[in-house]
């Protein structure tokens, strides 16, 4: 896959590739415990795309999906890594998904809730990370339960506990990690949604640039790059998305 100068310039208006990174989703990115530097699948993809462009890479790091989305929409970054959502699609053109991630519900052991369908009832409160894909999805889908927004996705369980909320919603692996540190919690069986994680760029960059980014993602899936990155970073429970149109 070779890129012409018009596409390279579309992705590097400052002369460098700026990649918006959300370290609030540990499946895709997190900070190295020793150095504090961001690491993960999305960082690996950002480096690979910068290399493809022949450009230097700047990582623009945020603690929540909402802030990362705003950065790309406002063109403070040239690419980003997001769950596909129609609200976000107003300002961002998405590739097809490269990773699929489950969204799950967490409750206390003593909770009367035992299945996904029981959550959407009057009087039930659900905590989500503000601006996350789960927030956007549940805001549309929940008809009776109400939503309590935590400042970031990693803060969901702490908000759930401190504000005595009924249900915590988020990335399954993040909730599993919270269960390991907080006793007396359990997960409802199944997943309330499957998140389709994609790359994206500002809509203003044009159709040719968006198509080039989409082709890059398909190549990274087909070549095994994404699967290798998931293994290298010890990510379990996330699956490489099928080829576009499959």
N, C-alpha and C positions, 0 to 999 in steps of 0.2 A: 504494500500500500504506500504509494508516494503521493505527496500533497503539493499542489502548485502554490505559488507565492501569494495568490489572492486569498486562499484558505488559511495559509500560515499567518498572514497579516490580520485576518478576521479574528483569530484567536490570540493575537499578541499585539493589541493596539498600543501597549506601553513598551513594547520591545521584549517583554517577558511573559510567560504563561502564569497567570494567577489562578490557583486552584483553591476553591472554598472547601474547607474540611470541617466536618462536624464530629468532634470527639465525644459527643453525647450518645452516639450509637456504637457500642463496643464491638459489634459485629464487623463494622467497616473501618473504624479508626479509634484509637485510644492513645493516651500519652505513655511513653516508656517510663516505667517506674523509677529507673535509675537516672535517665537524662532529662525526662520531661518532654522529649521531642515526640511529635506525632508519629504514629506507626500504624500499619494496617493495610487492608486490601485497597482502600481508596487511595492511599498515599502511593502504593506501588503502581496503580493505574495512572495516577497523575504524573509520576516520573516517566512511565513508559510513553505517555502521550506527549510530554514535553520533549522527550528524545526523538519521537517521530516528527515533531515540528522543527527540531533543531534549535530549541529555545531553552533558556534558563528557566527554572521553576521557582515560583514563590508560593508558599503555602499560607493561605489566609485562614486561620484556625478559629473556630467558634465552639461554644459549649452547648449549642442547641441547633436542631434542624431549622427552626424558624429563622434564626439569625443567618444561617448559611444560605437559606433561600433568599432572604432579603439582600444579601451581598451580591448574589448573581443577578437577581432581578434589577438591582440598582447599578449593575455593571462595575461594582467594586471588585469583582472576580470574573474570570473568563469562562471557567467551567466549574461544575460542582457535582456532588454525589448525593442523590435524593431518592426518596420513595416517590414513585409516579403518582400524581394527584391532580385532578382537574383545576383546583384552586391555584396551585402552584404553576400550572400550565398556562396561566394568563400571561406570564412574563418570561417563562422558560420553555425552551424546546427540549424534550427528553429523547434520549435514545430508547431502544427497547431495554428490558431489564437484563442485568448481568448476574444478580443474586436474588434469591427468594428467601424471605425471612418471615417466620411466624409471629403473629401478635397474640398474646395470651392474657388471661385474667388471673390475678392473685387475690386470695382472700385469707382471713384468719381461720385457724382450725375449727373454731366454734361457729363459723358463719353458717347460716341456714341455706346458703347458695351452693348448689352442687353441679350445675350444668350451665352452659353458655346462655341458653334461652332465659334462664331465671334472672339474669342481670338487668334486662330492660323492663323494669317495673317501677311504678310510682314509689318515691321515697328512697330509692337506691341511689347512692352517689358513687361516681367512678372517677378516679384520679388518672390523669394523663399528663404527659409533658407538653407544655404550651407550645403550639405550633408544629408539633410532631405529626407524622402521618396518621398516627392513632387518634390524635386530637381531631384532625380534619375529617377522618372517616367516621368516628363515633359522633361527632357533631351532626353529621348528616343522617346517621343510621339510628341512633338512640331516640326513641319516641317518648319514653316515659322516664327513664333514669336521667339524672342530672350530672353534669361534668364539673369536677374541681380540677383546676389546672395548676400543676407544679411548675416551677420556673424552668426546669430542664427534665429530660427523660431520666437521667440517673437519680434525680431527686424525687421520683414518683413514690417510691415505697416509704421514704422518710415523711413525705407529705401525707400519704395514706395513714401512717401511724400517728403523726402529731395532730392531725385534724379529724381522726377517728372516722375516716371514709370507709365505705363498705367494700370497694373493689379497687385494685390497682391494675392498670392496663399498660402494656408495653411490650418491648422486645422479649421474647421468651427467655433467651439466655441471660439477659439482665435481671429478670425476675428470679431466675434460678440462682443467680449469684446472691441476690438479696435474701433468698430463702436460706442460703448457707450461713449468712451472718446474723439473721434475725430468727429466733425460734418461734414456733407456733403459727407458721404460715403454710398454706398449701395452694396448689395451682388447680384451677378448674380444667377438666380434661378437654383436649382439642384446642383449636385456635379460632379466634373470632374473625381473623382476616389473614391473608398472606400478602406481605409487603413485597412489591416489585421494585427493587433498588436499581436505579439507572444513573447514567451520567446526563448532564444537561448543560446548556449554554444559554445566554440571553437570546431572546427571539430576534433582537435587532442584528445579530451576527449573520442572518440569512440562511436560506435553505441549503446552499451548497456546503456551508460550514457544518450545519446540523447533520447533513447526510454523511459527511466525512467522519464526524464524531460517532455516528451510529455504526458506520462500517468498522471503525476502530474497535468498538465494543464487541461486535460480532466476531472479529478476528481474535480478540483476547479470550473470548469464550471458547471458540473452536480450537485454538492452539493449546489449550490447557493452562494458560496463564492465570486465569481466575481461580481455577481449581487448585493450582499449585500455591497461589497466594493464601487461600483459605487454609490449606494444610500448614504452610510455613508459619502462619500466625496462630495456629492452634484453635481455629474456629470450628466449632461443632454445631450442628443443627441448622446451618444455612446451606442451601443448595445452589449450584450453578444453574442459572436460568436456561431454558431451552433456546435454541437458535430462533431468531426472529421469524415469525410465520409458521413455526413448527407446531 
